[in-house]
Amino acid sequence: MRYTILFVIALVLVSGFIAYFGDRLGRVMGKKRLTLFRMRPRHTAVLVTTLTGMLISALALTALVSVNSQFRHVLTRGEQILAQNQNLITLNEVLDTKNKQLVQQGKALEKQVEVRQKEVDRARTSMEKAQGDVQRLKKDIEVRKVELEKLRARGDVAEEELAKRVAELETLQKELGDAEQELASA
């Protein structure tokens, strides 16, 4: 924008200078009654004024092009830049639309993440509770194993006692059988 304003100001100043200089040159040529190419002095003054104006405009344009590289760029590639600008505007609108869609998708995904995070927290709480239950059950199993070992030991002692009692019973039954035989023979 700054270069455009500077260009317009420079063009106005150069145009004013060209008008003034052309007018002065035309007057001088008209007063001296000079002729070129067998033209009348009046037409010669108009031709010299026109050529001088064209020359000064060309020099001003050349000076601006040589001094300002951005002006040179705009002057040589102005239509391409405008077309590219239009394409970029269109592309920007498309990308803006896509960006809005992606922002909405991002918000939806954030909500899903929040829901999943709550589910993970609930699952973590359940898992911690289950781990506590598992630890309690392991302790209970250990206590029961100790009780089982005691019961097995008592069962082994009871089996030994039972075996002794069975042996004693057999002995007593044998003695009873012998006593019955003695009684029968007596």
Phi and psi restraints in degrees (value plus and minus 20) as a CYANA .aco file:
   2 ARG   PHI     -82.5   -42.5
   2 ARG   PSI     -61.0   -21.0
   3 TYR   PHI     -89.4   -49.4
   3 TYR   PSI     -54.1   -14.1
   4 THR   PHI     -84.3   -44.3
   4 THR   PSI     -63.6   -23.6
   5 ILE   PHI     -84.2   -44.2
   5 ILE   PSI     -63.9   -23.9
   6 LEU   PHI     -82.3   -42.3
   6 LEU   PSI     -59.9   -19.9
   7 PHE   PHI     -83.8   -43.8
   7 PHE   PSI     -64.7   -24.7
   8 VAL   PHI     -83.2   -43.2
   8 VAL   PSI     -64.0   -24.0
   9 ILE   PHI     -82.3   -42.3
   9 ILE   PSI     -66.1   -26.1
  10 ALA   PHI     -83.2   -43.2
  10 ALA   PSI     -60.5   -20.5
  11 LEU   PHI     -84.8   -44.8
  11 LEU   PSI     -60.6   -20.6
  12 VAL   PHI     -84.5   -44.5
  12 VAL   PSI     -64.7   -24.7
  13 LEU   PHI     -84.2   -44.2
  13 LEU   PSI     -64.7   -24.7
  14 VAL   PHI     -85.3   -45.3
  14 VAL   PSI     -59.8   -19.8
  15 SER   PHI     -81.9   -41.9
  15 SER   PSI     -62.9   -22.9
  16 GLY   PHI     -82.7   -42.7
  16 GLY   PSI     -61.9   -21.9
  17 PHE   PHI     -84.2   -44.2
  17 PHE   PSI     -62.0   -22.0
  18 ILE   PHI     -82.3   -42.3
  18 ILE   PSI     -64.0   -24.0
  19 ALA   PHI     -82.1   -42.1
  19 ALA   PSI     -66.7   -26.7
  20 TYR   PHI     -83.1   -43.1
  20 TYR   PSI     -69.3   -29.3
  21 PHE   PHI     -84.4   -44.4
  21 PHE   PSI     -62.1   -22.1
  22 GLY   PHI     -82.7   -42.7
  22 GLY   PSI     -60.8   -20.8
  23 ASP   PHI     -83.2   -43.2
  23 ASP   PSI     -66.2   -26.2
  24 ARG   PHI     -82.1   -42.1
  24 ARG   PSI     -65.5   -25.5
  25 LEU   PHI     -84.4   -44.4
  25 LEU   PSI     -61.0   -21.0
  26 GLY   PHI     -81.5   -41.5
  26 GLY   PSI     -61.5   -21.5
  27 ARG   PHI     -83.3   -43.3
  27 ARG   PSI     -66.0   -26.0
  28 VAL   PHI     -80.1   -40.1
  28 VAL   PSI     -66.2   -26.2
  29 MET   PHI     -86.6   -46.6
  29 MET   PSI     -57.5   -17.5
  30 GLY   PHI     -87.5   -47.5
  30 GLY   PSI     -59.3   -19.3
  31 LYS   PHI     -89.4   -49.4
  31 LYS   PSI     -55.7   -15.7
  32 LYS   PHI    -102.0   -62.0
  32 LYS   PSI     -32.7     7.3
  33 ARG   PHI      39.7    79.7
  33 ARG   PSI      25.4    65.4
  34 LEU   PHI    -102.2   -62.2
  34 LEU   PSI     132.1   172.1
  35 THR   PHI    -151.6  -111.6
  35 THR   PSI     128.7   168.7
  36 LEU   PHI    -151.5  -111.5
  36 LEU   PSI     122.0   162.0
  37 PHE   PHI      30.9    70.9
  37 PHE   PSI      14.8    54.8
  38 ARG   PHI      40.7    80.7
  38 ARG   PSI      10.0    50.0
  39 MET   PHI    -111.7   -71.7
  39 MET   PSI     140.5   180.5
  40 ARG   PHI     -87.3   -47.3
  40 ARG   PSI     133.1   173.1
  41 PRO   PHI     -77.5   -37.5
  41 PRO   PSI     -56.2   -16.2
  42 ARG   PHI     -86.5   -46.5
  42 ARG   PSI     -64.7   -24.7
  43 HIS   PHI     -89.6   -49.6
  43 HIS   PSI     -54.8   -14.8
  44 THR   PHI     -82.6   -42.6
  44 THR   PSI     -61.8   -21.8
  45 ALA   PHI     -83.6   -43.6
  45 ALA   PSI     -61.7   -21.7
  46 VAL   PHI     -85.2   -45.2
  46 VAL   PSI     -63.8   -23.8
  47 LEU   PHI     -81.9   -41.9
  47 LEU   PSI     -67.3   -27.3
  48 VAL   PHI     -84.7   -44.7
  48 VAL   PSI     -60.4   -20.4
  49 THR   PHI     -83.2   -43.2
  49 THR   PSI     -63.9   -23.9
  50 THR   PHI     -84.7   -44.7
  50 THR   PSI     -67.5   -27.5
  51 LEU   PHI     -82.6   -42.6
  51 LEU   PSI     -59.5   -19.5
  52 THR   PHI     -85.6   -45.6
  52 THR   PSI     -62.7   -22.7
  53 GLY   PHI     -81.8   -41.8
  53 GLY   PSI     -63.3   -23.3
  54 MET   PHI     -83.9   -43.9
  54 MET   PSI     -61.6   -21.6
  55 LEU   PHI     -83.9   -43.9
  55 LEU   PSI     -63.3   -23.3
  56 ILE   PHI     -87.7   -47.7
  56 ILE   PSI     -59.0   -19.0
  57 SER   PHI     -83.2   -43.2
  57 SER   PSI     -63.1   -23.1
  58 ALA   PHI     -82.9   -42.9
  58 ALA   PSI     -61.7   -21.7
  59 LEU   PHI     -85.4   -45.4
  59 LEU   PSI     -61.0   -21.0
  60 ALA   PHI     -84.3   -44.3
  60 ALA   PSI     -63.7   -23.7
  61 LEU   PHI     -84.4   -44.4
  61 LEU   PSI     -63.0   -23.0
  62 THR   PHI     -81.8   -41.8
  62 THR   PSI     -61.2   -21.2
  63 ALA   PHI     -84.4   -44.4
  63 ALA   PSI     -63.0   -23.0
  64 LEU   PHI     -84.9   -44.9
  64 LEU   PSI     -60.7   -20.7
  65 VAL   PHI     -86.2   -46.2
  65 VAL   PSI     -59.0   -19.0
  66 SER   PHI     -96.1   -56.1
  66 SER   PSI     -49.7    -9.7
  67 VAL   PHI    -101.0   -61.0
  67 VAL   PSI     -61.4   -21.4
  68 ASN   PHI    -134.0   -94.0
  68 ASN   PSI      91.6   131.6
  69 SER   PHI     -89.3   -49.3
  69 SER   PSI     -52.8   -12.8
  70 GLN   PHI     -87.8   -47.8
  70 GLN   PSI     -57.8   -17.8
  71 PHE   PHI     -84.4   -44.4
  71 PHE   PSI     -61.5   -21.5
  72 ARG   PHI     -80.0   -40.0
  72 ARG   PSI     -63.4   -23.4
  73 HIS   PHI     -82.4   -42.4
  73 HIS   PSI     -64.8   -24.8
  74 VAL   PHI     -86.7   -46.7
  74 VAL   PSI     -59.7   -19.7
  75 LEU   PHI     -87.3   -47.3
  75 LEU   PSI     -59.2   -19.2
  76 THR   PHI    -104.2   -64.2
  76 THR   PSI     -51.4   -11.4
  77 ARG   PHI    -143.7  -103.7
  77 ARG   PSI       8.4    48.4
  78 GLY   PHI     -79.3   -39.3
  78 GLY   PSI     -66.5   -26.5
  79 GLU   PHI     -86.8   -46.8
  79 GLU   PSI     -59.8   -19.8
  80 GLN   PHI     -83.9   -43.9
  80 GLN   PSI     -60.5   -20.5
  81 ILE   PHI     -84.9   -44.9
  81 ILE   PSI     -61.7   -21.7
  82 LEU   PHI     -84.4   -44.4
  82 LEU   PSI     -62.8   -22.8
  83 ALA   PHI     -83.9   -43.9
  83 ALA   PSI     -63.4   -23.4
  84 GLN   PHI     -83.5   -43.5
  84 GLN   PSI     -59.1   -19.1
  85 ASN   PHI     -82.5   -42.5
  85 ASN   PSI     -62.9   -22.9
  86 GLN   PHI     -83.5   -43.5
  86 GLN   PSI     -62.8   -22.8
  87 ASN   PHI     -82.0   -42.0
  87 ASN   PSI     -61.3   -21.3
  88 LEU   PHI     -87.2   -47.2
  88 LEU   PSI     -55.3   -15.3
  89 ILE   PHI     -84.3   -44.3
  89 ILE   PSI     -65.1   -25.1
  90 THR   PHI     -82.2   -42.2
  90 THR   PSI     -66.3   -26.3
  91 LEU   PHI     -81.6   -41.6
  91 LEU   PSI     -58.7   -18.7
  92 ASN   PHI     -83.5   -43.5
  92 ASN   PSI     -60.6   -20.6
  93 GLU   PHI     -84.0   -44.0
  93 GLU   PSI     -62.5   -22.5
  94 VAL   PHI     -82.7   -42.7
  94 VAL   PSI     -65.7   -25.7
  95 LEU   PHI     -86.6   -46.6
  95 LEU   PSI     -54.3   -14.3
  96 ASP   PHI     -85.0   -45.0
  96 ASP   PSI     -62.0   -22.0
  97 THR   PHI     -82.6   -42.6
  97 THR   PSI     -65.7   -25.7
  98 LYS   PHI     -83.8   -43.8
  98 LYS   PSI     -58.5   -18.5
  99 ASN   PHI     -82.4   -42.4
  99 ASN   PSI     -61.8   -21.8
 100 LYS   PHI     -82.4   -42.4
 100 LYS   PSI     -61.3   -21.3
 101 GLN   PHI     -82.9   -42.9
 101 GLN   PSI     -63.6   -23.6
 102 LEU   PHI     -86.5   -46.5
 102 LEU   PSI     -55.2   -15.2
 103 VAL   PHI     -84.2   -44.2
 103 VAL   PSI     -62.7   -22.7
 104 GLN   PHI     -83.6   -43.6
 104 GLN   PSI     -62.6   -22.6
 105 GLN   PHI     -82.6   -42.6
 105 GLN   PSI     -59.4   -19.4
 106 GLY   PHI     -81.5   -41.5
 106 GLY   PSI     -62.8   -22.8
 107 LYS   PHI     -84.1   -44.1
 107 LYS   PSI     -61.6   -21.6
 108 ALA   PHI     -83.7   -43.7
 108 ALA   PSI     -61.6   -21.6
 109 LEU   PHI     -86.3   -46.3
 109 LEU   PSI     -56.7   -16.7
 110 GLU   PHI     -82.4   -42.4
 110 GLU   PSI     -60.9   -20.9
 111 LYS   PHI     -83.6   -43.6
 111 LYS   PSI     -61.3   -21.3
 112 GLN   PHI     -83.4   -43.4
 112 GLN   PSI     -59.7   -19.7
 113 VAL   PHI     -83.7   -43.7
 113 VAL   PSI     -60.8   -20.8
 114 GLU   PHI     -82.0   -42.0
 114 GLU   PSI     -64.7   -24.7
 115 VAL   PHI     -81.6   -41.6
 115 VAL   PSI     -66.9   -26.9
 116 ARG   PHI     -84.1   -44.1
 116 ARG   PSI     -55.8   -15.8
 117 GLN   PHI     -85.4   -45.4
 117 GLN   PSI     -60.2   -20.2
 118 LYS   PHI     -83.3   -43.3
 118 LYS   PSI     -61.5   -21.5
 119 GLU   PHI     -83.0   -43.0
 119 GLU   PSI     -61.6   -21.6
 120 VAL   PHI     -83.0   -43.0
 120 VAL   PSI     -61.7   -21.7
 121 ASP   PHI     -83.0   -43.0
 121 ASP   PSI     -63.0   -23.0
 122 ARG   PHI     -84.1   -44.1
 122 ARG   PSI     -62.7   -22.7
 123 ALA   PHI     -84.3   -44.3
 123 ALA   PSI     -59.3   -19.3
 124 ARG   PHI     -83.7   -43.7
 124 ARG   PSI     -61.7   -21.7
 125 THR   PHI     -83.0   -43.0
 125 THR   PSI     -64.1   -24.1
 126 SER   PHI     -83.4   -43.4
 126 SER   PSI     -60.2   -20.2
 127 MET   PHI     -85.0   -45.0
 127 MET   PSI     -62.7   -22.7
 128 GLU   PHI     -83.2   -43.2
 128 GLU   PSI     -60.0   -20.0
 129 LYS   PHI     -84.3   -44.3
 129 LYS   PSI     -63.7   -23.7
 130 ALA   PHI     -83.6   -43.6
 130 ALA   PSI     -59.1   -19.1
 131 GLN   PHI     -84.3   -44.3
 131 GLN   PSI     -58.8   -18.8
 132 GLY   PHI     -82.9   -42.9
 132 GLY   PSI     -62.7   -22.7
 133 ASP   PHI     -82.7   -42.7
 133 ASP   PSI     -61.5   -21.5
 134 VAL   PHI     -82.3   -42.3
 134 VAL   PSI     -63.4   -23.4
 135 GLN   PHI     -82.8   -42.8
 135 GLN   PSI     -63.3   -23.3
 136 ARG   PHI     -83.1   -43.1
 136 ARG   PSI     -63.0   -23.0
 137 LEU   PHI     -86.1   -46.1
 137 LEU   PSI     -56.0   -16.0
 138 LYS   PHI     -82.6   -42.6
 138 LYS   PSI     -63.4   -23.4
 139 LYS   PHI     -82.9   -42.9
 139 LYS   PSI     -62.0   -22.0
 140 ASP   PHI     -81.9   -41.9
 140 ASP   PSI     -60.5   -20.5
 141 ILE   PHI     -83.3   -43.3
 141 ILE   PSI     -62.7   -22.7
 142 GLU   PHI     -81.1   -41.1
 142 GLU   PSI     -64.4   -24.4
 143 VAL   PHI     -81.7   -41.7
 143 VAL   PSI     -63.1   -23.1
 144 ARG   PHI     -86.6   -46.6
 144 ARG   PSI     -55.6   -15.6
 145 LYS   PHI     -82.9   -42.9
 145 LYS   PSI     -62.2   -22.2
 146 VAL   PHI     -82.6   -42.6
 146 VAL   PSI     -64.0   -24.0
 147 GLU   PHI     -82.9   -42.9
 147 GLU   PSI     -60.0   -20.0
 148 LEU   PHI     -82.6   -42.6
 148 LEU   PSI     -63.3   -23.3
 149 GLU   PHI     -81.6   -41.6
 149 GLU   PSI     -62.1   -22.1
 150 LYS   PHI     -81.9   -41.9
 150 LYS   PSI     -64.4   -24.4
 151 LEU   PHI     -84.2   -44.2
 151 LEU   PSI     -59.2   -19.2
 152 ARG   PHI     -84.1   -44.1
 152 ARG   PSI     -61.2   -21.2
 153 ALA   PHI     -83.0   -43.0
 153 ALA   PSI     -63.7   -23.7
 154 ARG   PHI     -85.4   -45.4
 154 ARG   PSI     -57.0   -17.0
 155 GLY   PHI     -83.8   -43.8
 155 GLY   PSI     -60.6   -20.6
 156 ASP   PHI     -83.7   -43.7
 156 ASP   PSI     -63.4   -23.4
 157 VAL   PHI     -83.0   -43.0
 157 VAL   PSI     -62.3   -22.3
 158 ALA   PHI     -85.2   -45.2
 158 ALA   PSI     -58.6   -18.6
 159 GLU   PHI     -84.8   -44.8
 159 GLU   PSI     -61.5   -21.5
 160 GLU   PHI     -82.9   -42.9
 160 GLU   PSI     -63.3   -23.3
 161 GLU   PHI     -82.7   -42.7
 161 GLU   PSI     -61.7   -21.7
 162 LEU   PHI     -83.9   -43.9
 162 LEU   PSI     -61.9   -21.9
 163 ALA   PHI     -82.5   -42.5
 163 ALA   PSI     -61.2   -21.2
 164 LYS   PHI     -82.6   -42.6
 164 LYS   PSI     -63.7   -23.7
 165 ARG   PHI     -86.6   -46.6
 165 ARG   PSI     -58.2   -18.2
 166 VAL   PHI     -84.5   -44.5
 166 VAL   PSI     -62.4   -22.4
 167 ALA   PHI     -83.7   -43.7
 167 ALA   PSI     -63.4   -23.4
 168 GLU   PHI     -82.8   -42.8
 168 GLU   PSI     -61.2   -21.2
 169 LEU   PHI     -82.2   -42.2
 169 LEU   PSI     -62.4   -22.4
 170 GLU   PHI     -84.2   -44.2
 170 GLU   PSI     -61.4   -21.4
 171 THR   PHI     -83.2   -43.2
 171 THR   PSI     -64.5   -24.5
 172 LEU   PHI     -84.7   -44.7
 172 LEU   PSI     -58.0   -18.0
 173 GLN   PHI     -86.5   -46.5
 173 GLN   PSI     -57.3   -17.3
 174 LYS   PHI     -85.4   -45.4
 174 LYS   PSI     -64.8   -24.8
 175 GLU   PHI     -83.3   -43.3
 175 GLU   PSI     -58.1   -18.1
 176 LEU   PHI     -84.4   -44.4
 176 LEU   PSI     -62.5   -22.5
 177 GLY   PHI     -82.8   -42.8
 177 GLY   PSI     -60.7   -20.7
 178 ASP   PHI     -86.1   -46.1
 178 ASP   PSI     -61.9   -21.9
 179 ALA   PHI     -85.9   -45.9
 179 ALA   PSI     -58.1   -18.1
 180 GLU   PHI     -85.6   -45.6
 180 GLU   PSI     -58.9   -18.9
 181 GLN   PHI     -86.5   -46.5
 181 GLN   PSI     -61.0   -21.0
 182 GLU   PHI     -85.4   -45.4
 182 GLU   PSI     -59.1   -19.1
 183 LEU   PHI     -86.7   -46.7
 183 LEU   PSI     -59.1   -19.1
 184 ALA   PHI     -89.4   -49.4
 184 ALA   PSI     -58.3   -18.3
 185 SER   PHI     -97.4   -57.4
 185 SER   PSI     -45.7    -5.7
